[in-house]
Amino acid sequence: MRRPLRIANASGFYGDRFDAMREMLTGGPIDVLTGDYLAELTMLILGRDRLKDPRLGYAKTFLRQLEECLGIAHESGVRIVTNAGGLNPAGLADGIRELAAGLGLPLRVAHVEGDSLPPRPGGLTAHAYLGGTGITACLAAGADVVVTGRVTDAALVTGPAAWWHGWGPEEYDALAGAVIAGHVLECGTQATGGNYAFFRDLLRDHDIRRPGFPLAEIHSDGTSVIGKHPGTGGVVDVGTVTAQLLYETGGARYAGPDVTARLDTVRLAADGPDRVRITGVRGEEPPPTLKVGLCRIGGWRNEVVFVLSGLDIEAKAELVRAQVEESFRRAKSRPSDIRWELARTDHPDAPTEETSSALLRLVVRDPDPDAVGRTVSGAAIELALGSYPGFHVTAPPGKGAPYGVFEAEYVDAGEVEHVAVLPDGVRESMPRPVRTQVLEDVAEPALPEPLPGGAPTRRAPLGLVAGARSGDKGGAANVGVWVTSDDAWRWLAHELTVERFQELIPESRQLKVVRNQFPLLRALNFTVHGLLGEGVASQARFDPQAKALGEWLRSRHLDIPEVLL
């Protein structure tokens, strides 16, 4: 039995902390360093890059990080695995070889491909989410650096773990444990105190100004311990790991190309300072299909933000809306989608002009660039001397810009060729899963015994007793909500129903909302279908990735038993 694999993360998105790679390579012993650079929006950005230059399509930041870190990794024997290849993993692999040659380092570089599919009519990119088997093959062939395109985020961990421990494709529980560890690591410092609902509690005993990046010790049975390098900022505890586990998830079955992990079996326990042990994870056969992310240009978008100061905010907003709508009526090309939002950021008797002001946001979309260009800028700027008192805007409106749309479809796994291009150039096709299982919903567990009735309650924000983390998945948003005591769970599971959620989040009332329970985590997960329109790149709402949706929910008031407060 081999010792646990020590695997670390140094990037949660394209644009994450540049010096994290050096910090993780020099902060303590690790065997593998991963970097996650891809998101739904990133694929669109890289697609536009490649339209300008076919040699691009990968995360250029990664190469710049390697310039100062490749020698460190080579000297310490650390393997590097990254999805920074984006749309062009072969191109990035060539760039790494050129860099290594210039530095005089005898590195073996491999890459994984096959995720790129023919774009759909009118589409920009189409990429299947691959699993970790190609990564495993590259490492087994002696690769020092493995570059992938679109793989699942967790594959960056499952691939190295399967290589390290020699797992077979049907060791589902072990693979599922690695998936869960990979899901905790994938977003970097979100597992070490970043973006954490109870950050004020952390501030009492920890420095969270610059959280360290996470690492995992993955054992041969798939159990793991989440931690971080000694002396780095932030904290790893059951709460920070719970928050990340709930991020951008759905029901109890967390499906991937290699295995379906059961989130409802995950158990967390403190294992010392800055250490959380993950056990009990069960795995099942993967589904017979692969998710395919489709990116296309959805149309053209423009935005104007009017500043309304002082008195009569509502009347000023009504006036400018009517004036702009009249201008649109007279124009040759009226935008097909027009949205207004008034943010009451103003305060009465304010000590500064800024705090006396509200923001009226106009967002327009149309397939025709002319409809969101001169039509909108003219309608806004021509009002400068003939509208509400104190008229001004935060910035002059431009010509408009194209916006992207992300969609997902599913294809039979047999239609996608998953290929590992080994360090010597040999192309090795990955076998398809021997067994698969069509995804079905898991029966909801029984509710816990409710708290005794008749106890006094107080009207207070939900966030006084519950944490939350939210995010995006295409046009859907998810909100994970958790509590830290059994009594709080007995109350939350009964109180925060779908109906109560829709009452607290009015935007969701006309949408499909699905609730899932995770009793072992004392958590609920809500998926709000359609909240984000056509996805993050379309910028359909004020918070296009729903990152703060959970914090809005925590700020809403309801009757909470005083014993919990």
Buried (B, 14 or more C-beta within 10 A) or exposed (E): EEEBBBBBBBBBBBEBBEEBBBBBBEBBEBBBBBBBBBBBBBBBBBBBBBEEEEEBBBBBBBBEBBEEBBBBBBEEEBBBBBBBBBBBBBBBBBBBBEBBEEEEBEBBBBBBBBBBBEBBEEBBBBBBBBBBBBBBBBBBBEBBBBBBBBBBBBBBBBBBBBBBBEBEBEBBBBBBBBBBBBBBBBBBBBBBBBBBBBBEBBEEEBEBEEBBBBBBBBBBBBBBBBBBBEEBBBBBBBBBBBBBBBBBBBBBBBBBBBBBBBBBBBEBEEBEEBBBBBBBBBBBBBBBBBBBBBBBBBBBBBBBBBBBBBEEBEEBBBBBBEBBEEBBEEBEBBBEBBBBEBEEBBEEEEEEEEEBBBBBBBBBBBEBBBBBBBBBBEBBEEBEEEBBEBBEBEEEBEEBEEBBBBBBEBBEBEEBEBBBBBBEEEEBEBEBBEEBBEBEEBEEBEEBEEBEEEEEBEEBBBBEBBBBBBBBBBBBBBBBBBBBEEBBBBBBBBBBEBEBBBEBBEBBEEBEBBBBBBBBBBBBBBBBBBBBBBBBBBBBBEBBBBBBBBBBBBEBEBEBBEEBE
